[in-house]
């Protein structure tokens, strides 16, 4: 797999740069970004399409105002993001201008991904920038942060963007050398060079062993990487402060940790359903339906429905859950909650008689249904 990273051309690459890669002792350091920019431009000149996701607006705002508080309330963080984002993108513009590379800034939040037409508009805008030879630089719009409309961290944003763009690779640049098999500060710990699949134990161990980084820590990084791998995109986690790190990655050198994707790339519409769509309710199913969906790639029929939660309309995104509460899938429902409530548990013939012309053969068709990664005890 490392060999496939060597000298890429005509590939789409998403690079996420963590806030601590951009700063030193709490202040922005242009030297690190300049070194990365030169390596990025080598990839661009080789014919690749590059997109950057950058953190650092809040840290930049704190640095500009020389604030040294022990606690930053949410509204102050939003204000600092508004202040710092201007200077952050200005620094990027100056650095890439020296390399004759125009840039564009896109600020987004979770709601932009949850609504399909806005999701597609963002994608078209980015593709348009690629065609114009402009480097897109994305960041979450922290100035309008709310918990229910936030990605939580830029690793999650990077996973969403890599999925949306059908990227060939996501590179997450942090301040650690990769995923360790123990605490990073323990001399006996070593880097895990390649990971075939991220398990729940791996995520819990990373948190327990103190592999904490920036906003979300290693646990959040692994969750974002698992999302990216699930849709079929490989990920490299590496140290962005290491000299020539991008050159080394794309020379196939064994730096950082390479996370393998699932063999089959998920269709683009299913990616939106699985990880971006704002679900409106939950359909609860019996054990027979669970086995049919997970083991036989079947659609969900009315006979397997045991209950519903929430009020939703036909064609809304929904969660599919077992009686025990295990979320196994997401999908687009053919029925609103009232009609589905009327036919829950009924055979197809009985459902047809009950609903007449409003009847559909499937509650959720297989082509509109996406299985989610399962915990070991649920599989």
Secondary structure as GFF3:
##gff-version 3
##sequence-region A 1 379
A	DSSP	three_ten_helix	2	5	.	.	.	ID=ss1
A	DSSP	beta_strand	12	17	.	.	.	ID=ss2
A	DSSP	alpha_helix	19	22	.	.	.	ID=ss3
A	DSSP	beta_strand	23	24	.	.	.	ID=ss4
A	DSSP	beta_strand	27	28	.	.	.	ID=ss5
A	DSSP	alpha_helix	30	45	.	.	.	ID=ss6
A	DSSP	beta_strand	49	54	.	.	.	ID=ss7
A	DSSP	alpha_helix	57	65	.	.	.	ID=ss8
A	DSSP	alpha_helix	74	97	.	.	.	ID=ss9
A	DSSP	beta_strand	103	108	.	.	.	ID=ss10
A	DSSP	alpha_helix	110	114	.	.	.	ID=ss11
A	DSSP	alpha_helix	116	132	.	.	.	ID=ss12
A	DSSP	beta_strand	135	140	.	.	.	ID=ss13
A	DSSP	three_ten_helix	142	144	.	.	.	ID=ss14
A	DSSP	three_ten_helix	147	149	.	.	.	ID=ss15
A	DSSP	alpha_helix	154	164	.	.	.	ID=ss16
A	DSSP	beta_strand	169	174	.	.	.	ID=ss17
A	DSSP	beta_strand	194	195	.	.	.	ID=ss18
A	DSSP	alpha_helix	200	208	.	.	.	ID=ss19
A	DSSP	alpha_helix	217	230	.	.	.	ID=ss20
A	DSSP	beta_strand	234	239	.	.	.	ID=ss21
A	DSSP	alpha_helix	245	249	.	.	.	ID=ss22
A	DSSP	beta_strand	257	259	.	.	.	ID=ss23
A	DSSP	alpha_helix	268	275	.	.	.	ID=ss24
A	DSSP	beta_strand	282	285	.	.	.	ID=ss25
A	DSSP	alpha_helix	287	296	.	.	.	ID=ss26
A	DSSP	three_ten_helix	302	304	.	.	.	ID=ss27
A	DSSP	beta_strand	305	309	.	.	.	ID=ss28
A	DSSP	beta_strand	317	322	.	.	.	ID=ss29
A	DSSP	beta_strand	327	332	.	.	.	ID=ss30
A	DSSP	alpha_helix	337	343	.	.	.	ID=ss31
A	DSSP	alpha_helix	348	355	.	.	.	ID=ss32
A	DSSP	three_ten_helix	356	358	.	.	.	ID=ss33
A	DSSP	three_ten_helix	366	368	.	.	.	ID=ss34
A	DSSP	beta_strand	369	371	.	.	.	ID=ss35
A	DSSP	three_ten_helix	376	378	.	.	.	ID=ss36
###
